[in-house]
């Protein structure tokens, strides 16, 4: 499993200058830290976001690698969304872009 720092660095590469989301999103990894994406900025700052996704680090990695379907994770309670659901719906292209960098683990 990748460290929080490794995942964050890989998301920085995937996001580039702009996430394309138009709003901020925070992945709360249930005690393993947070990843905040706001425009082109990716950090581990635990600030308020337009959308917060609560998911375990293991399930987050599975989502990023494409081995866990986001809809199935949501329906099984493995993933919870607080805030703007529209932002969560826009994450698929960003996760797909990050997939190549995270899947190397």
N, C-alpha and C positions, 0 to 999 in steps of 0.2 A: 504494500500500500504506500502511496505517495504521502509525503508530509504536507501539512497545510501550506508551507512556504513553496514547495514544488508546485502544488496545484495553483496557488496564487500567481506564481511566475508564468505558468503555462496559460492562465487566463489573460494575463497582461499581453502575451503574444497574440492570442486569439482575438482580443478586443481591439488591439491596435490604437488608433487615434480616436475611435468612437465606437461604442457598443452597438449603435443603431437602434437602441431600445427607446430612446426619447425620455426615459425616466430611470430612476435608480432602483437597483435590486440588491437585496442582501440574502446570501445563503447562510443561514444559522445552522452550523453543523453539530448542534446538540452537545455543547461542552468541548468540542474539538476546535472551536474558533469560528470566525465568520469570514466571509469573502464579500466585500462590497464593491459593486460595479456601478459607477456613476459617470456616464459619458465615456470618456477614454481613460478614466482613472479606476484602477483596480487596487484595492487595499484590504487590510485586515482590520480596519477601523470599524468599531461597533457603533455606527451612527444610524439614525432613523433613515428609512428608505421608503420609496413609494410602494414597494412590494417586498415582503420578507418570506422566504421559503425556508421552512423548518424541515431538515432532513439529516439523517445520520451521515457521517463522513463516508462510510462504506456504501450506503445507498446513493450518495452523491456521485461517488466514483463510478458506480454501476450505471447511473444515468448518463454521465459524461462519456463513458465508453460505449454506450448504446446497448448494454446488456439488460437494462431495466427500462421498461417503457414508462414514460412520465405519467400517462393516464392510468396505467395499472398501479403505479406507485401511489398516486393520489387516491384511487379507489380503495386500496389496501391500507390506507392510513400511514404509509411510509413517508409521505410527503404532505406537508400542510402549507397552505398559502394564506398569508395575511396581507391585506391591502389590495392593491390594484391587480385583479386577476388578469386584466389585459396585458400587463407587463409579463406575467408568467407565460401567457400564451405566445409571446414573441420570443421566448428563450430558445426554442427549438433550433433556429439557424445558428445561434451563438454556440449552443452545445455541440452542434454538428461541426462547427469550425474548430472548436476546442478538442473535439474527439481525437483528431490525429495527434495532438500534442500530449494528451493525457493517456491515450491508449498504449503508449509505449511502455507503461509500467507492467 
